[in-house]
Amino acid sequence: MNDSSTARPTAITDAGGRPGLELRGPGGCVRMTLLGAHVQSWIHPEHGEVLFMSADASYAERAASRGGIPLVFPWFGAHAERKDAPAHGFARIQPFEVAAQGDGPSVTLRLSDTEDTRALWPHAFLAELTVSVAETLAITLAVTNTGDAAFDFEEALHSYFVVGDVHRATVHGLEGVPHVESASAPQESPPDPSEPIGFCAETDRIYQGVPDRIELRARELDRRIELGTRGARSAIVWNPWIAKAAAMSQLQGDEWQQFVCVESANCRENRVSLEPGATHSMELTLRVSSQ
Ligand SMILES: O=P(O)(O)OC[C@H]1O[C@H](O)[C@H](O)[C@@H](O)[C@@H]1O
């Protein structure tokens, strides 16, 4: 590490003028916005941009921009009962505040319950997202129950990775792990569960009881991304493919071919139960290398 590659976080604004932070470390430059504690970009010194962000992403005041690493909390997908509740929880459309800043490229952002969040989810909580750039990009989401009754929640770091060409991308490490496919138009013959995951149709799978290391390989870019996790029992592998992409907001033309989401999560049967005063942490460490 030296002074030119490592620095305290600096204040920035994103493409919509929303406040954020830039972190520079030996592993590259990370830009994030305070809205949703959303990591929008990671430029690796050798490999360039690691995270996909749509050219059609909205940066409106309270928009969850499509791409980067949106934070999913406290429910995954649609709300179980309320149709008016935002998909993937409210955290990604809430403004976080800076809780702590290191001397180096590290920052902790925090969100706690407000009247708005309690109207959607009646619990007292503190959610803290810490981002550090060393040789790797490390992200920890710590959720504390600050109320006096136990609650359950779901969470995900919904990482969108640039792969160049989705047809030439594969996910390794989930062979033999049980999953549920929820794509509306999945591939016609079910994939061989003992093989690495390839992409030839809409893919929207929730894997449960996952290992602590998963790898995404992007042959088009001669790139491997290693996802190391602690405290994440679920993983979601997602690409919308042609028809779903065409119906989605904030996604341009053929952009579906450029990314794969590998999400580190605790959801459905692996949702987290927290007693009053207890904290649960989920950690994700991303490392990029050549194939
Ligand atoms: O459009 P969003 O609310 O950001 O969700 C994007 C996608 O997120 C997850 O990966 C889900 O498994 C998908 O079903 C969903 O379409």
The ligand as an SDF file (V2000), in Angstrom:
LIG
                    3D

 16 16  0  0  0  0  0  0  0  0999 V2000
  -35.8950   -5.8750  -10.5440 O   0  0  0  0  0  0  0  0  0  0  0  0
  -35.4510   -6.1530   -9.1330 P   0  0  0  0  0  0  0  0  0  0  0  0
  -36.5030   -5.8820   -8.1080 O   0  0  0  0  0  0  0  0  0  0  0  0
  -34.1620   -5.4300   -8.8140 O   0  0  0  0  0  0  0  0  0  0  0  0
  -35.1530   -7.6940   -9.0410 O   0  0  0  0  0  0  0  0  0  0  0  0
  -34.2830   -8.3090   -9.9410 C   0  0  0  0  0  0  0  0  0  0  0  0
  -34.2080   -9.8150   -9.6650 C   0  0  0  0  0  0  0  0  0  0  0  0
  -33.6910  -10.0210   -8.3790 O   0  0  0  0  0  0  0  0  0  0  0  0
  -33.5120  -11.3760   -7.9500 C   0  0  0  0  0  0  0  0  0  0  0  0
  -32.4190  -11.9520   -8.4710 O   0  0  0  0  0  0  0  0  0  0  0  0
  -34.7270  -12.2280   -8.1630 C   0  0  0  0  0  0  0  0  0  0  0  0
  -34.4440  -13.5960   -7.9300 O   0  0  0  0  0  0  0  0  0  0  0  0
  -35.3170  -12.0120   -9.5150 C   0  0  0  0  0  0  0  0  0  0  0  0
  -36.5520  -12.7120   -9.6000 O   0  0  0  0  0  0  0  0  0  0  0  0
  -35.5400  -10.5320   -9.7720 C   0  0  0  0  0  0  0  0  0  0  0  0
  -36.1300  -10.3450  -11.0250 O   0  0  0  0  0  0  0  0  0  0  0  0
  1  2  2  0
  2  3  1  0
  2  4  1  0
  2  5  1  0
  5  6  1  0
  6  7  1  0
  7  8  1  0
  7 15  1  0
  8  9  1  0
  9 10  1  0
  9 11  1  0
 11 12  1  0
 11 13  1  0
 13 14  1  0
 13 15  1  0
 15 16  1  0
M  END
$$$$
